[in-house]
Structures are given as structure tokens and as C-alpha cells.
Amino acid sequence: MKLNFPHGEMNDKDLVDGSYRIGASDDADVVIKDKGLADVHATLHVKGNEMSISIDNEARLVSVNGKLVKQNKEVRPNDLIIMAQVHLKVLDSVEEEEDDNRTRIRMALPKFVLRGVSGAYFGKTFPLRGATVLGRHSECHVCINADGISRKHAQITVEADGLTVKDLGSSNGTYVNGDKVEEAHLNVGDEVKLDNLRFLIQTPGMPEPASKEAAQKTTAPHGTAAPIQEEASGGSNAIKWLVTVGVLGGAFIAAWKMGYLSGLIG
């Protein structure tokens, strides 16, 4: 594990089991000056693959993936931590031996992602690692703040042969490809629906699904709009032709009755 600073406040810091005080004080384990941090702004706790961050004062304004930390919150690899003006990430790194006996650090990418395809979560992607709890509670791995979602709605677990989803006693149910389930196996491309919010199981790099609005805008010039316009134009031309014939016919009859055409007809 290592602590990464995307904006370059300092170099990456390797993490081993223990607690790391982060702040502006010279006594902190990770010292960051002139970025609005308190002397000890927050403490990162590392034990094996488990991590959490804690604060002793809510005024410290620490967030994990946009959710404020009140006292203590779990941290997972690649979560974005923001403290005042500082952005941090904990990266899960793997050292691999190469032929020249040097090492290379490679980030562990998720095998699966959950991508929103409806509502406010359209286009948003969430990595799936281990057991991922989805729900309205701020401590869920994927916090879905929407009506109809239970505090802890469902759990998606990455297993050796794929994924499984389990409903956690939600009020409005969990669905896979339209079928309500208590627990089910998942494959890439399956749709998971929590209440009326839909998500797709995908792998990193798969293209984002097009929205219905974009599809309608794309197909309209070549679809229904042009035929309707052509049909309307054809109907308008027919009416104009009928009106013209009627006017000319009326003028001919009037001229004949008044005797203007008697010489021609006789």
C-alpha cells in the first residue's frame, strides 16, 4: 500500500501496518504545510488490507468520495480523500520482479465495475472489489442517496468464478435482468436494478451506454422526422392544387353565364 498525492503536494509514501497522523505539525507522520490543514487533521489507520480514517473534530472537513467523515470511515484502495486543499489516494500496489532484478509498481485495477444507466447515477462508474455494499447509508461502499433505496440495500461480491448479488432485506427489492432476487449469480452485461435505479455489470474500458435522449437526437433526422415533414409537405401541395382548380373552374362558369364565352363556344 502507498499514500498517493495526485496534485503533487509530496512524494508517495509507503504504508505498513500502523497509524499515520496527517497534518501541518512537524510531529505529524505525514507533514503537509500551507494547505489549510490542522496540526493533526486526520489519522489513517492501516492493518493488513483494512484501512480507515478518523478525525477528532468534525470541523476538520475530511471527506471520502465526497462523503464527510464524522468520526471514522472505512477507506478502500483508490478512494479519494480530501482534507482542506489536499487530495489523497491509497493505492494498492504490486511489486513484480523483472529480468533486470528491478521492480515495477503496477496499480491493481478492478476486474468488474458497476455503471449507472438511469436516473442521477447515469454514467457513473463504481469499482467492484471484494464485498461491495450498496445503499443510502453514508458508510456503504457505494452510497446511493435516492428515494426508494434502503440504508443497506444490496451487496455485490466478487468471487473466483464471477460475481453474486444479495438483497439485504431492502424494502423495494433487488432485480437482475428484470427478475426480483434474494441472491443471484451475475455475469458481465447483466442489469442490476435497485428499486427503479438501473446499473450494468461491466469490465473496465467498456464503452458508456448512450442515453435515450442522445439516441433520439441522433436518429431523428433519418427516422420519423423527415417522413412526417415530407408527408405534411405533400398534403399541403395537394390542397393548394385543389384550391387553384376550384378558383379557375368558378371563373370559367361565371364568364360563360355572363356571355363572354358565347362567341368562342358558338
Secondary structure, 3 states (H helix, E strand, C coil): CEEECCCCCCCCEECCCEEEEEECCCCCCEECCCCCCCCCCEEEEEECCEEEEECCCHHHCEEECCEECCCEEEECCCCEEEECCEEEEEECEEEEECCCCCEEEEECCCCEEEEECCHHHCCCEEEECCEEEEECCCCCCEECCCCCCCCCCEEEEEECCEEEEEECCCCCCEEECCEEECEEEECCCCEEEECCEEEEEECCCCCCCCCHHHHHHHHHHHCCHHHHHHHHHHHHHHHHHHHHHHHHHHHHHHHHHCCCCHHHHC
